[in-house]
Amino acid sequence: MSPGARDIALVEEVLEKLNLSSLAFRSLDALSGGERQRVMLARALSQQTPLIVLDEPTSALDIGNQLFTLRFLADQVRERGVGILIAIHDLALAARFSNRIALLHRGQLIAEGPWQDALTQETIRATYGVDAEFGELNGAPVIALFEMERQGGA
């Protein structure tokens, strides 16, 4: 089944919003890892499903595109009411852009809720085995992670 005019217009709109219009007719093999990641995101958004599940959607992106992408996704939640479930390891980005966070460790739920409740020194230690300090800078959460001091020597 070939795409209709509505489908093509929707894809063009998503590509434009994600600043990908210039890549529309390039082969996927010719794209960088970050470009490929953003194209896959555009593909998911073009489906217009009520729920989108993303695994590390910012993994191959530079810092500017990470922020742009997560802001765009947060806007989709707010404007379109789409649900987005993201697996992400960058806790500061998760805290900044997520409504709720779930921390998992070895298949077990460690904590869940708004970032201020889910991300604590205790839950970070239980999940990752590291210490954490929390703050805020220009309204954005800041999370500093530290190796736990080893007990009993080197």
N, CA, C and O of each residue as an XYZ file, in Angstrom:
616
protein
N       0.847     -1.171      0.000
C       0.000      0.000      0.000
C       0.897      1.240      0.000
O       1.758      1.385      0.868
N       0.702      2.104     -0.940
C       1.531      3.299     -1.035
C       0.954      4.401     -0.139
O      -0.247      4.438      0.127
N       1.820      5.279      0.311
C       1.355      6.352      1.208
C       0.456      7.344      0.475
O       0.661      7.646     -0.701
N      -0.531      7.836      1.193
C      -1.425      8.839      0.636
C      -0.904     10.241      0.899
O       0.124     10.425      1.552
N      -1.623     11.223      0.384
C      -1.216     12.623      0.544
C      -1.132     13.011      2.021
O      -0.232     13.752      2.417
N      -2.069     12.513      2.839
C      -2.054     12.824      4.277
C      -0.795     12.254      4.940
O      -0.166     12.920      5.762
N      -0.429     11.012      4.577
C       0.769     10.380      5.128
C       2.027     11.165      4.765
O       2.891     11.408      5.608
N       2.112     11.554      3.505
C       3.284     12.297      3.038
C       3.373     13.646      3.744
O       4.458     14.064      4.147
N       2.244     14.329      3.896
C       2.241     15.620      4.590
C       2.665     15.455      6.046
O       3.404     16.287      6.573
N       2.208     14.399      6.694
C       2.574     14.151      8.089
C       4.074     13.904      8.229
O       4.720     14.458      9.118
N       4.619     13.074      7.351
C       6.058     12.791      7.385
C       6.850     14.071      7.128
O       7.832     14.340      7.820
N       6.435     14.853      6.150
C       7.125     16.111      5.860
C       7.089     17.046      7.073
O       8.080     17.710      7.376
N       5.962     17.098      7.757
C       5.825     17.948      8.943
C       6.768     17.488     10.059
O       7.441     18.310     10.680
N       6.816     16.187     10.312
C       7.696     15.661     11.362
C       9.150     15.902     10.998
O       9.941     16.305     11.851
N       9.518     15.663      9.740
C      10.903     15.902      9.308
C      11.284     17.367      9.488
O      12.390     17.676      9.932
N      10.368     18.264      9.144
C      10.642     19.694      9.295
C      10.808     20.061     10.765
O      11.737     20.788     11.117
N       9.923     19.571     11.625
C      10.002     19.898     13.059
C      11.277     19.374     13.697
O      11.794     19.972     14.641
N      11.784     18.263     13.187
C      13.020     17.688     13.726
C      14.264     18.136     12.955
O      15.352     17.592     13.149
N      14.095     19.132     12.079
C      15.208     19.661     11.271
C      15.892     18.567     10.446
O      17.118     18.514     10.354
N      15.077     17.702      9.852
C      15.604     16.590      9.067
C      15.223     16.639      7.592
O      15.523     15.701      6.852
N      14.578     17.698      7.153
C      14.102     17.767      5.771
C      15.220     17.547      4.753
O      14.989     16.948      3.702
N      16.409     18.019      5.049
C      17.519     17.875      4.105
C      17.981     16.421      3.963
O      18.722     16.094      3.036
N      17.545     15.549      4.879
C      17.958     14.151      4.827
C      16.891     13.245      4.215
O      17.091     12.034      4.116
N      15.774     13.813      3.808
C      14.604     13.028      3.407
C      14.886     12.007      2.318
O      14.301     10.924      2.333
N      15.749     12.313      1.390
C      15.960     11.409      0.268
C      17.343     10.756      0.282
O      17.790     10.199     -0.721
N      18.006     10.833      1.423
C      19.303     10.166      1.544
C      19.102      8.747      2.049
O      18.173      8.474      2.810
N      19.959      7.864      1.632
C      19.925      6.480      2.083
C      20.273      6.418      3.569
O      21.115      7.180      4.044
N      19.632      5.523      4.291
C      19.910      5.361      5.715
C      21.380      5.017      5.935
O      21.973      5.434      6.930
N      21.962      4.265      5.019
C      23.377      3.885      5.121
C      24.315      5.086      4.992
O      25.463      5.020      5.431
N      23.841      6.174      4.398
C      24.677      7.355      4.187
C      24.615      8.323      5.367
O      25.296      9.348      5.360
N      23.804      8.006      6.381
C      23.633      8.913      7.508
C      24.586      8.573      8.646
O      24.976      7.419      8.824
N      24.951      9.589      9.408
C      25.766      9.365     10.609
C      24.904      8.687     11.664
O      23.688      8.586     11.501
N      25.518      8.227     12.732
C      24.772      7.589     13.813
C      23.725      8.509     14.420
O      22.604      8.085     14.701
N      24.091      9.764     14.621
C      23.145     10.728     15.186
C      22.008     11.036     14.231
O      20.852     11.139     14.643
N      22.337     11.185     12.944
C      21.286     11.431     11.949
C      20.340     10.234     11.873
O      19.123     10.397     11.793
N      20.902      9.053     11.898
C      20.090      7.835     11.846
C      19.175      7.753     13.072
O      18.011      7.370     12.962
N      19.707      8.113     14.225
C      18.912      8.096     15.456
C      17.722      9.052     15.347
O      16.606      8.704     15.734
N      17.962     10.250     14.822
C      16.897     11.246     14.681
C      15.874     10.822     13.625
O      14.681     11.078     13.786
N      16.327     10.177     12.547
C      15.407      9.688     11.524
C      14.511      8.598     12.111
O      13.316      8.560     11.819
N      15.068      7.723     12.924
C      14.260      6.674     13.557
C      13.218      7.282     14.502
O      12.100      6.778     14.613
N      13.591      8.350     15.167
C      12.633      9.056     16.021
C      11.511      9.645     15.161
O      10.337      9.539     15.518
N      11.865     10.260     14.039
C      10.852     10.816     13.125
C       9.928      9.709     12.624
O       8.719      9.905     12.503
N      10.498      8.568     12.341
C       9.693      7.433     11.889
C       8.670      7.033     12.950
O       7.501      6.806     12.639
N       9.114      6.949     14.194
C       8.206      6.579     15.286
C       7.110      7.622     15.459
O       5.944      7.272     15.646
N       7.475      8.899     15.399
C       6.489      9.962     15.582
C       5.493     10.029     14.433
O       4.338     10.403     14.634
N       5.929      9.673     13.243
C       5.047      9.708     12.077
C       3.939      8.659     12.146
O       2.934      8.769     11.445
N       4.119      7.660     12.975
C       3.107      6.612     13.114
C       1.880      7.108     13.877
O       0.804      6.517     13.779
N       2.040      8.178     14.624
C       0.971      8.786     15.413
C       0.282      7.784     16.341
O      -0.944      7.769     16.456
N       1.077      6.959     16.992
C       0.532      6.025     17.965
C       0.325      6.760     19.294
O       0.964      7.783     19.538
N      -0.561      6.248     20.154
C      -0.787      6.923     21.436
C       0.355      6.718     22.429
O       0.458      7.450     23.414
N       1.216      5.722     22.178
C       2.347      5.442     23.060
C       3.571      5.149     22.210
O       3.512      4.369     21.260
N       4.679      5.782     22.563
C       5.944      5.551     21.872
C       6.945      5.061     22.915
O       7.081      5.666     23.978
N       7.642      3.970     22.613
C       8.665      3.427     23.497
C      10.015      3.639     22.817
O      10.225      3.205     21.684
N      10.925      4.310     23.519
C      12.231      4.653     22.957
C      13.346      4.127     23.856
O      13.288      4.277     25.077
N      14.348      3.518     23.256
C      15.510      3.014     23.991
C      16.702      3.904     23.674
O      17.218      3.889     22.556
N      17.132      4.669     24.651
C      18.279      5.572     24.514
C      18.178      6.450     23.264
O      19.061      6.389     22.408
N      17.132      7.259     23.138
C      16.945      8.065     21.925
C      17.997      9.152     21.736
O      18.061      9.753     20.663
N      18.819      9.421     22.739
C      19.842     10.459     22.609
C      21.255      9.880     22.542
O      22.230     10.629     22.605
N      21.377      8.559     22.417
C      22.690      7.913     22.558
C      23.735      8.363     21.544
O      24.910      8.453     21.900
N      23.371      8.645     20.324
C      24.363      9.012     19.308
C      24.330     10.507     18.988
O      24.902     10.946     17.990
N      23.663     11.281     19.835
C      23.471     12.700     19.540
C      24.442     13.577     20.319
O      24.833     13.255     21.441
N      24.827     14.704     19.693
C      25.628     15.680     20.411
C      24.733     16.365     21.455
O      23.513     16.198     21.439
N      25.335     17.117     22.340
C      24.614     17.710     23.468
C      23.457     18.595     23.002
O      22.365     18.529     23.565
N      23.683     19.408     21.996
C      22.620     20.282     21.504
C      21.436     19.489     20.976
O      20.285     19.834     21.246
N      21.710     18.434     20.227
C      20.628     17.607     19.694
C      19.966     16.764     20.774
O      18.786     16.433     20.655
N      20.697     16.410     21.824
C      20.073     15.715     22.952
C      19.004     16.597     23.583
O      17.874     16.161     23.800
N      19.372     17.843     23.875
C      18.419     18.773     24.488
C      17.254     19.060     23.548
O      16.100     19.074     23.975
N      17.549     19.288     22.279
C      16.500     19.562     21.297
C      15.519     18.394     21.215
O      14.304     18.591     21.219
N      16.052     17.186     21.141
C      15.216     15.992     20.991
C      14.324     15.772     22.201
O      13.131     15.508     22.054
N      14.890     15.877     23.388
C      14.087     15.641     24.592
C      13.075     16.759     24.818
O      11.979     16.500     25.314
N      13.417     17.992     24.468
C      12.438     19.081     24.544
C      11.305     18.822     23.548
O      10.133     19.011     23.872
N      11.656     18.392     22.351
C      10.653     18.081     21.340
C       9.708     16.984     21.838
O       8.491     17.099     21.690
N      10.259     15.933     22.423
C       9.432     14.844     22.935
C       8.536     15.317     24.077
O       7.365     14.942     24.143
N       9.077     16.132     24.970
C       8.258     16.681     26.064
C       7.123     17.529     25.503
O       6.009     17.503     26.027
N       7.399     18.276     24.448
C       6.354     19.080     23.802
C       5.275     18.183     23.190
O       4.093     18.527     23.221
N       5.677     17.036     22.634
C       4.703     16.109     22.058
C       3.757     15.566     23.129
O       2.560     15.408     22.892
N       4.305     15.287     24.296
C       3.478     14.820     25.407
C       2.462     15.894     25.773
O       1.275     15.612     25.936
N       2.935     17.111     25.897
C       2.068     18.221     26.309
C       1.064     18.604     25.221
O      -0.114     18.799     25.522
N       1.499     18.715     23.977
C       0.644     19.210     22.900
C      -0.276     18.150     22.314
O      -1.436     18.435     22.017
N       0.223     16.936     22.144
C      -0.562     15.889     21.482
C      -1.118     14.859     22.448
O      -1.971     14.053     22.077
N      -0.638     14.881     23.690
C      -1.110     13.918     24.667
C      -0.578     12.516     24.440
O      -1.109     11.550     24.988
N       0.465     12.399     23.639
C       1.070     11.094     23.387
C       1.860     10.664     24.626
O       2.491     11.492     25.283
N       1.821      9.379     24.937
C       2.628      8.849     26.026
C       3.975      8.417     25.482
O       4.050      7.789     24.426
N       5.033      8.747     26.195
C       6.372      8.367     25.745
C       7.103      7.722     26.912
O       7.241      8.316     27.981
N       7.566      6.506     26.691
C       8.349      5.754     27.667
C       9.764      5.671     27.140
O       9.998      5.158     26.046
N      10.712      6.177     27.917
C      12.095      6.252     27.457
C      13.007      5.513     28.429
O      12.948      5.730     29.639
N      13.847      4.641     27.889
C      14.946      4.060     28.655
C      16.156      4.951     28.392
O      16.573      5.122     27.247
N      16.715      5.518     29.464
C      17.837      6.453     29.319
C      18.731      6.344     30.544
O      18.246      6.168     31.662
N      20.032      6.448     30.331
C      20.968      6.339     31.439
C      21.447      7.683     31.966
O      22.039      7.739     33.043
N      21.211      8.757     31.242
C      21.629     10.083     31.703
C      20.585     10.599     32.688
O      19.516     11.064     32.292
N      20.909     10.512     33.972
C      19.939     10.859     35.016
C      19.552     12.329     35.000
O      18.400     12.663     35.280
N      20.483     13.208     34.681
C      20.172     14.644     34.646
C      19.185     14.944     33.524
O      18.257     15.729     33.719
N      19.366     14.339     32.360
C      18.414     14.532     31.270
C      17.063     13.925     31.622
O      16.019     14.516     31.344
N      17.084     12.757     32.228
C      15.829     12.133     32.643
C      15.092     13.027     33.629
O      13.883     13.221     33.504
N      15.800     13.570     34.597
C      15.176     14.436     35.605
C      14.624     15.703     34.976
O      13.553     16.179     35.354
N      15.347     16.238     34.030
C      14.937     17.508     33.427
C      13.692     17.386     32.558
O      12.861     18.294     32.534
N      13.555     16.267     31.841
C      12.503     16.179     30.839
C      11.387     15.187     31.155
O      10.406     15.128     30.414
N      11.502     14.427     32.203
C      10.501     13.398     32.497
C       9.491     13.859     33.528
O       9.816     14.598     34.457
N       8.263     13.409     33.346
C       7.237     13.631     34.366
C       7.430     12.662     35.527
O       7.239     13.019     36.689
N       7.807     11.443     35.196
C       8.010     10.401     36.201
C       9.238      9.594     35.805
O       9.560      9.456     34.625
N       9.912      9.064     36.817
C      11.104      8.255     36.609
C      10.926      6.943     37.347
O      10.408      6.912     38.464
N      11.355      5.870     36.723
C      11.408      4.567     37.384
C      12.845      4.086     37.329
O      13.444      4.029     36.256
N      13.395      3.742     38.474
C      14.745      3.186     38.532
C      14.631      1.676     38.675
O      13.957      1.170     39.572
N      15.302      0.966     37.775
C      15.291     -0.490     37.791
C      16.700     -1.000     38.024
O      17.671     -0.435     37.521
N      16.801     -2.068     38.786
C      18.097     -2.715     39.010
C      17.865     -4.222     39.033
O      17.148     -4.744     39.887
N      18.487     -4.909     38.074
C      18.356     -6.367     37.960
C      16.901     -6.814     37.949
O      16.525     -7.788     38.602
N      16.096     -6.085     37.196
C      14.697     -6.443     37.038
C      13.790     -6.031     38.178
O      12.594     -6.319     38.149
N      14.332     -5.365     39.175
C      13.541     -4.948     40.328
C      13.328     -3.438     40.293
O      14.241     -2.679     39.968
N      12.115     -3.012     40.632
C      11.812     -1.590     40.726
C      12.385     -1.054     42.031
O      11.999     -1.494     43.114
N      13.305     -0.109     41.922
C      13.945      0.491     43.096
C      13.166      1.710     43.558
O      12.947      1.891     44.756
N      12.747      2.545     42.619
C      12.011      3.767     42.963
C      11.220      4.216     41.752
O      11.567      3.898     40.614
N      10.131      4.973     42.013
C       9.301      5.486     40.929
C       8.610      6.742     41.415
O       8.187      6.831     42.568
N       8.501      7.725     40.508
C       7.800      8.955     40.826
C       8.458     10.150     40.173
O       9.296      9.988     39.286
N       8.089     11.355     40.599
C       8.778     12.552     40.117
C      10.266     12.442     40.462
O      10.635     11.754     41.414
N      11.103     13.108     39.702
C      12.537     12.915     39.874
C      12.993     13.207     41.288
O      13.900     12.538     41.783
N      12.395     14.186     41.958
C      12.817     14.532     43.309
C      12.561     13.386     44.289
O      13.260     13.260     45.295
N      11.569     12.558     43.999
C      11.267     11.414     44.855
C      12.040     10.175     44.439
O      12.520      9.422     45.286
N      12.160      9.962     43.126
C      12.793      8.741     42.622
C      14.315      8.789     42.701
O      14.957      7.765     42.934
N      14.888      9.959     42.510
C      16.342     10.081     42.501
C      16.821     10.656     43.830
O      16.785     11.865     44.056
N      17.262      9.771     44.687
C      17.805     10.169     45.987
C      19.171      9.519     46.149
O      19.542      8.640     45.370
N      19.907      9.943     47.144
C      21.200      9.305     47.392
C      21.036      7.804     47.605
O      21.848      7.010     47.131
N      19.994      7.424     48.312
C      19.769      6.003     48.612
C      19.414      5.208     47.352
O      19.941      4.116     47.140
N      18.523      5.751     46.518
C      18.120      4.998     45.333
C      19.232      4.934     44.293
O      19.370      3.930     43.594
N      20.018      5.989     44.186
C      21.164      5.985     43.254
C      22.189      4.956     43.722
O      22.732      4.201     42.916
N      22.444      4.931     45.002
C      23.398      3.965     45.559
C      22.893      2.533     45.323
O      23.666      1.665     44.916
N      21.611      2.286     45.576
C      21.052      0.938     45.409
C      21.041      0.507     43.942
O      21.231     -0.672     43.645
N      20.825      1.438     43.037
C      20.723      1.112     41.620
C      22.080      1.010     40.941
O      22.332      0.072     40.184
N      22.953      1.974     41.209
C      24.204      2.080     40.455
C      25.467      1.846     41.276
O      26.553      1.718     40.711
N      25.341      1.789     42.600
C      26.521      1.600     43.428
C      27.432      2.806     43.458
O      28.644      2.666     43.623
N      26.862      3.999     43.299
C      27.639      5.236     43.360
C      26.929      6.222     44.286
O      25.741      6.080     44.577
N      27.672      7.209     44.736
C      27.099      8.280     45.540
C      26.659      9.410     44.625
O      27.155      9.541     43.506
N      25.722     10.229     45.105
C      25.194     11.322     44.289
C      24.946     12.553     45.144
O      24.626     12.465     46.330
N      25.104     13.690     44.509
C      24.720     14.979     45.089
C      23.793     15.644     44.086
O      23.971     15.498     42.876
N      22.808     16.371     44.587
C      21.785     16.970     43.739
C      21.757     18.477     43.931
O      22.023     18.989     45.018
N      21.429     19.170     42.856
C      21.277     20.609     42.913
C      20.420     21.071     41.752
O      19.794     20.272     41.057
N      20.409     22.373     41.562
C      19.645     22.960     40.469
C      20.432     24.145     39.949
O      21.026     24.894     40.723
N      20.435     24.311     38.643
C      21.135     25.414     38.009
C      20.253     25.941     36.890
O      19.908     25.199     35.971
N      19.884     27.213     36.959
C      18.984     27.813     35.969
C      17.708     27.002     35.779
O      17.210     26.875     34.660
N      17.190     26.462     36.853
C      15.945     25.711     36.805
C      16.070     24.277     36.344
O      15.069     23.563     36.279
N      17.272     23.837     36.024
C      17.482     22.461     35.561
C      18.144     21.648     36.663
O      19.045     22.142     37.341
N      17.705     20.400     36.850
C      18.346     19.557     37.856
C      19.790     19.257     37.477
O      20.112     19.057     36.306
N      20.646     19.230     38.483
C      22.048     18.878     38.307
C      22.314     17.696     39.226
O      22.008     17.740     40.417
N      22.885     16.643     38.661
C      23.180     15.447     39.436
C      24.655     15.123     39.244
O      25.105     14.843     38.133
N      25.392     15.165     40.333
C      26.815     14.821     40.296
C      26.972     13.426     40.903
O      26.487     13.160     42.002
N      27.650     12.547     40.179
C      27.848     11.174     40.622
C      29.298     10.954     41.012
O      30.211     11.478     40.373
N      29.503     10.175     42.063
C      30.842      9.928     42.595
C      30.986      8.450     42.913
O      30.038      7.796     43.348
N      32.184      7.938     42.690
C      32.450      6.563     43.117
C      32.340      6.512     44.626
O      32.773      7.431     45.322
N      31.768      5.448     45.123
C      31.663      5.271     46.565
C      33.052      5.014     47.095
O      33.860      4.337     46.460
N      33.327      5.565     48.275
C      34.614      5.301     48.907
C      34.671      3.845     49.282
O      33.739      3.296     49.870
N      35.783      3.227     48.931
C      35.933      1.808     49.213
C      36.306      1.609     50.687
O      37.129      2.336     51.245
N      35.692      0.632     51.279
C      35.978      0.285     52.658
C      37.106     -0.742     52.695
O      37.113     -1.681     51.898
N      38.042     -0.577     53.596
C      39.080     -1.571     53.805
C      40.236     -1.507     52.814
O      40.854     -2.535     52.536
N      40.547     -0.333     52.273
C      41.730     -0.194     51.441
C      41.422     -0.199     49.948
O      40.267     -0.131     49.528
N      42.514     -0.282     49.148
C      42.409     -0.180     47.704
C      41.658     -1.327     47.149
O      41.467     -1.412     45.936
